[in-house]
């Protein structure tokens, strides 16, 4: 039997989809409304899935207060109520699509010391969500 | 292979306390969940069964049958119960979402004879769930 625990967190942020590798017309054509120069925002939900043995003394894969503290420090504090393009170093030269945001969150959480990070699922709206579980052929999140 | 998921809800109380820890350690490790009088949740259980459809009925297994198994194995055992005191299978364990999901797997797995139990997902609250898979699952 194998157990995975998933915790769901909310954060609100704005972004603009605009690539420096494309010209104005292409940006407009590809990103549409998301290319609006002033940006727009979403209520994101981040689902963090971890796995590992259950400690018989606590009944837990990891103490939720440790996970919550780690996610608060690594994700909620740096991203909540920010403009991703300007306020987050990683998105100065990378388009903050929710694909890239999902990967960024995975990279920031993969060193959680109390359990193995299995995957990140990121909901941009109630109708769009993205999942990332690290490089399939690599061992970077083991 | 087709997967079928049935959802049920039950309400139950629990508390986290390990008698091997001091009162101070219990408080530090389990926080509010250590309140000696307990507290409760509306648990949501999603049970997924995978299998091939029976060509005569078009079903993996009859939902009525699954509903009865869930009623007998889970609802009568856990609904409106204090898990620490009223579910003997949890005696000596901390009734965390992990341990309850693992118990539900152990209770259901041998009872499902058409198709195979593929996943047990137990929501403790809208922001926390545990998935349980069998050995050999992806």
Interface residues (C-beta under 8 A of the other chain):
Chain A: X1 X2 X3 X4 X5 X6 X7 X8 X9 X49 X54 X56 X57 X58 X59 X60 X61 X63 X64 X65
Chain B: X16 X18 X20 X21 X29 X30 X31 X93 X94 X95 X96 X97 X98 X99 X101 X102 X105 X106 X126 X127 X128 X129 X130 X131 X132 X133 X134 X135 X137
